Amino acid sequence: MAAGVAAWLPFARAAAIGWMPVANLPMPVAPTNKNKHQDELIILNVSGRRFQTWRNTLDRYPDTLLGSSEKEFFFNEETREYFFDRDPDLFRSILNFYRTGKLHYPRYECISAYDEELAFFGIIPEIISDCCYEEYKDRKRENIERLMDDLEDNKDSKLPNMTFRETMWRAFENPHTSTMALVFYYVTGFFIAISVITNVVETVPCGSMPNQRDIPCGERYTEAFFCMDTACVMIFTVEYLMRLFAAPSRYRFMRSVMSIIDVVAILPYYIGLVMTNNEDVSGAFVTLRVFRVFRIFKFSRHSQGLRILGYTLKSCASELGFLLFSLTMAIIIFATVMFYAEKGSSSSKFTSIPASFWYTIVTMTTLGYGDMVPKTIAGKIFGSICSLSGVLVIALPVPVIVSNFSRIYHQNQRADKRRAQKVQKARLARMRISKSGSSNAFVHSKRNGLNQSLELTLPYYKMKLSPQGSLEEDQQLKKTTSLLESQHHHLLHCLEKTTNHEFVDERLYEQGYLQTALQNFPSQSPSLSSEEGITGTCCSRRTKKNMQPLSATHTHTHNLQELSALHIQCGEQQPLNTSRSSLNLMSDESGSLNCKSSGLVTTAIISIPTPPSNNSRASPDAPPPPNPDAPPLPNPGTDVVKISAL
Amino acid sequence: MSSRRRRCKRQLIKFTQHIARLITGTLNSDNEDEEQESTTVRYHPENLEHLQSQTHFSRQELQLLYRGFKNDCPSGVVNEDTFKNIYALFFPLGDSAKYAQFLFNAFDKDKNGSLSFEELVCDLSVLLRGTTEEKLNWAFDLYDINKDGQITKEEMLDILKSIYDLMGKSIHPRFKEEAVRQHVRMFFQKMDINQDGVITIDEFIDCCQKDENIMQSLKIFDNAV
C-alpha cells in the first residue's frame, strides 16, 4: 500500500467507477469498514510529554509500530493513552514523519540514539528524505569508522597458538609488537638510508688527482661502493623473501605496491651482476641504476605521512587529471598563438609549435626562466595573457588537493568518494525492494487466496474447499491486513477484472515471454469468461487440452498457500501428483504461453507447457532464468508453472 | 521599417549594458528576481455548510476528506502533475499517466487546469452516493475525450489502452494491442445499438441499465469514505 496517500484512496476508488461500464466481468465485493467509528484523536504520552494526533495519521504507515496493532501493547487503560518510555525529543521527528510523509534527521542528535529510535518504532532509515539523508549517511559512516578504529587498537594483544608464519607476518606489519620486530624495522630503515646516501655520494666529485679532472667518488672507490651496494641489496633481498614467506596470501602480496617497489629496488643490482661482461648493453644497463633511487620509496613502510600522501594522490586522481587536461589544452592553445605571433620576428627562438610548448609551460607556471622571450608586440600581449591564465588554471584544483590531503590525514583511512556512489545505489536498491514489497503485496495476498474468497458469483471458492490448516491462516491474514490495504487490493482486483488479466510478479514476466511467444502467438483470442465458466467458452484449444475444472484448480491453489510460489495450473494431465514434489525444486522456467488462448485461470502470461512442447525449453533462444535463487533444474515432468511471488 | 530600427536600437542598448556590467563586475542576479512573479496560489474552499448542501456527504466525512486533501496539497488545488503522481502511487506496477490525465479532465469541470476541493468533492459525491444514472453520466463524460457527446472507436481505444496500461508489465505489449482491440470491438457490439460507429449518451445509459453486471458493480463503492 502506498504510504501517505491514504487520504486519496476514496478518490481513486471513485474513479474506478469509470472502469465499470467497460468491464465484462462482475466485480469483487468491496471490503467493508467494520469499525465505522469516526476519526478520533489519540494521545501518545512519550515520557510525560503528550502528543495528540488523529488515528488516521498513524494508520498511514501500517508496517510501523504506531501504525499497526503493535501499539496496543503500550496502551494504558487508566489514562486511556498510549505510553512510550522513550526520548520525547526524538519522538517529534518520528511523529512528523507520519504527519508529513517525510522523515528528517535533526543534526544535533546523536546518530546511534536516532538509529535506535527508528529501530524501535519500526521505521527504516532509508526513508529519510533527501534533504537530511546525506548528513545522516556521513555521520553514520564516521561513527562506524570510529568504532572500527577503536577495535583495531585492541587488536594488538597477542593471540595464543599462532603459527610461526603468522607471528612473522604480524611482526612485519606492526613492528611495535615485539622487540625483534622493532630491531628488524630499524635495521632495514638504516640500510635504506645508507643505500640512498651511497647512491647520492657516488656521483660527488671527491678529491682531484693532480693529473686528472675531478672524478666522482664512485669511480674512485669502486670496490667500497660495490661492497656497500651488495650489503644493502642482500639485506633487502632477505627481507623481501621473508615477507614473501610470511604473507598470508602470497599472490596478493606480490601484487601489492610495496612488494613491487621492493623488487624494483633490488633488481638492477642482479641485472648488473649478470650483464657486466657485455660492453654494448652496459650503456643501457647504466640507466637501470636510476631505478636504484626507488629504494627511497621503501621508506613509506616506515613513514605514515608518506603513505597518506600516496593515498591522497590516488584519491585525487580526478582532480589531478583535470589539472593535467586543462593545462594541456591551454599549453597547446598558447603555444600555437605564440608561434604565429613570433613568426615574423628575426632570430626568434620560437622555431616551431613544440618549441613554443616550453615557453608556454614555463610562463604558465610562473617560472619565467627567460631563455625564450617574445619580441614582437603581439607576442608580448599574448605572453602576458598566457601567464595570467596560467595562474588561474593552476590555482583551481590545488585547494581541492590540499583539503583532500588534510581530510585523509586526519581520518587516516576514510572511504573515498567512489563509495558514495555505491551507497546511493545500495540505498536505492533497498528502497526499491521495500517499495516492490508493497507493490507485490497485492500479488502476495492473491497467493494467499484472500481475493478469491471475495468473488461475487462463484461462492464455491470459499473456504470449505480448503483444508483446515489454511482456513485459520486465511482468517489470520485477513485480520492483519489493514482496511486501507484491503481496499487498495480490492481496487487492483477490480482493475484485473476490467482488463481480464492478472497482475504477476515483474521478474518472471521476462522469462515467460521469450520462450512462449514463439509458439503460441497466432492463436490468441482472449477469452473473456475465464473465471465464470468452466464450460461455455468458445476457445477451441481448450477442448483439445482436456482442461480440468476451475474449482479444482483453485482448490489446489488454496492447498499450496504455505509455499512461496504461486501456482497457476491450466489444463494438464497429472498436476496434483507431480506438483507437490516439484514444488521443492522451485524451477522457475515458465514454459510456454498457451494459457492465454485457453484462458482458464487467467488470460495473462503464465501457462502450462504441454508435454509435446517440452523441447521448447531446450530452444537456444530461451533466456537463462535471471532469478539467482532458483536452481536451474528443468523438470520435464511437471506441468505446473511456478511463479515466485517474492 | 522604423519598428525594425527601434528593435535594433533596443538590442544595441541591451548589449552595451551587458558589456558595461561585465566590465564593472556587478552581480546580475537582481534583474532576474524582479522578473519572477510569485506563482503561489492561495485557495480557500467554500465553507462547510455550503459543501454539505451540495453533496451527499455528512459533516464529519467532509472534514475527513478535507484534512487528507489539505495535507497533501497545502495550496488548496491539485494540478495535473500532482494528480498524476498521486495516482501513480496506487498503481505501482503500471503506467498510470494517461488514465490519470483522462480522469483529471473528467474531474476538472471548468477546465482551468487545476482541481479545487469543491470539484473533487462534488464528483466524489456523485460517484459514491449518486444515482446510477448520474454515475453513468460521469462515466460517459470520462470516455468522451473531446466532449462532443459521442464516443467514437478511437476515443474508446485510447481509454481502454490507458486502463490496460495501468496493469503495466503484467500484460505483454504485443498481446495488449490485440486485447484492447478485441475489448473495444466487444464494447461497441454491446453498446452501439444502431451500429453507426459512435455511441451516444442515450445508447450508453440504455445498454448499461440493461446489463445486470454493470448495475451491480456500480454499487460496490457506495460505502467508501
HADDOCK unambig.tbl for C-alpha pairs under 7 A between the chains (distance, minus, plus):
assign (segid A and resid 2 and name CA) (segid B and resid 89 and name CA) 5.72 0.50 0.50
assign (segid A and resid 2 and name CA) (segid B and resid 90 and name CA) 6.32 0.50 0.50
assign (segid A and resid 7 and name CA) (segid B and resid 65 and name CA) 6.82 0.50 0.50
assign (segid A and resid 7 and name CA) (segid B and resid 68 and name CA) 4.66 0.50 0.50
assign (segid A and resid 7 and name CA) (segid B and resid 69 and name CA) 6.59 0.50 0.50
assign (segid A and resid 10 and name CA) (segid B and resid 224 and name CA) 6.25 0.50 0.50
assign (segid A and resid 10 and name CA) (segid B and resid 225 and name CA) 5.99 0.50 0.50
assign (segid A and resid 11 and name CA) (segid B and resid 124 and name CA) 6.67 0.50 0.50
assign (segid A and resid 14 and name CA) (segid B and resid 124 and name CA) 6.35 0.50 0.50
assign (segid A and resid 14 and name CA) (segid B and resid 127 and name CA) 5.69 0.50 0.50
assign (segid A and resid 14 and name CA) (segid B and resid 128 and name CA) 6.31 0.50 0.50
assign (segid A and resid 14 and name CA) (segid B and resid 221 and name CA) 6.95 0.50 0.50
assign (segid A and resid 17 and name CA) (segid B and resid 127 and name CA) 6.99 0.50 0.50
assign (segid A and resid 17 and name CA) (segid B and resid 218 and name CA) 6.33 0.50 0.50
assign (segid A and resid 18 and name CA) (segid B and resid 139 and name CA) 5.07 0.50 0.50
assign (segid A and resid 20 and name CA) (segid B and resid 214 and name CA) 6.02 0.50 0.50
assign (segid A and resid 20 and name CA) (segid B and resid 217 and name CA) 6.42 0.50 0.50
assign (segid A and resid 20 and name CA) (segid B and resid 218 and name CA) 6.47 0.50 0.50
assign (segid A and resid 21 and name CA) (segid B and resid 208 and name CA) 6.79 0.50 0.50
assign (segid A and resid 21 and name CA) (segid B and resid 214 and name CA) 5.89 0.50 0.50
assign (segid A and resid 22 and name CA) (segid B and resid 187 and name CA) 6.69 0.50 0.50
assign (segid A and resid 26 and name CA) (segid B and resid 213 and name CA) 5.46 0.50 0.50
assign (segid A and resid 26 and name CA) (segid B and resid 217 and name CA) 6.55 0.50 0.50
assign (segid A and resid 27 and name CA) (segid B and resid 217 and name CA) 5.63 0.50 0.50
assign (segid A and resid 29 and name CA) (segid B and resid 220 and name CA) 6.49 0.50 0.50
assign (segid A and resid 30 and name CA) (segid B and resid 220 and name CA) 5.98 0.50 0.50
assign (segid A and resid 30 and name CA) (segid B and resid 221 and name CA) 6.82 0.50 0.50
assign (segid A and resid 439 and name CA) (segid B and resid 92 and name CA) 5.93 0.50 0.50
assign (segid A and resid 439 and name CA) (segid B and resid 93 and name CA) 6.77 0.50 0.50
assign (segid A and resid 499 and name CA) (segid B and resid 164 and name CA) 6.19 0.50 0.50
assign (segid A and resid 502 and name CA) (segid B and resid 170 and name CA) 6.75 0.50 0.50
assign (segid A and resid 503 and name CA) (segid B and resid 167 and name CA) 6.76 0.50 0.50
assign (segid A and resid 503 and name CA) (segid B and resid 170 and name CA) 5.23 0.50 0.50
assign (segid A and resid 504 and name CA) (segid B and resid 170 and name CA) 5.56 0.50 0.50
assign (segid A and resid 506 and name CA) (segid B and resid 169 and name CA) 6.62 0.50 0.50
assign (segid A and resid 509 and name CA) (segid B and resid 170 and name CA) 6.92 0.50 0.50
assign (segid A and resid 526 and name CA) (segid B and resid 179 and name CA) 6.57 0.50 0.50
assign (segid A and resid 604 and name CA) (segid B and resid 171 and name CA) 6.46 0.50 0.50
assign (segid A and resid 605 and name CA) (segid B and resid 171 and name CA) 6.99 0.50 0.50
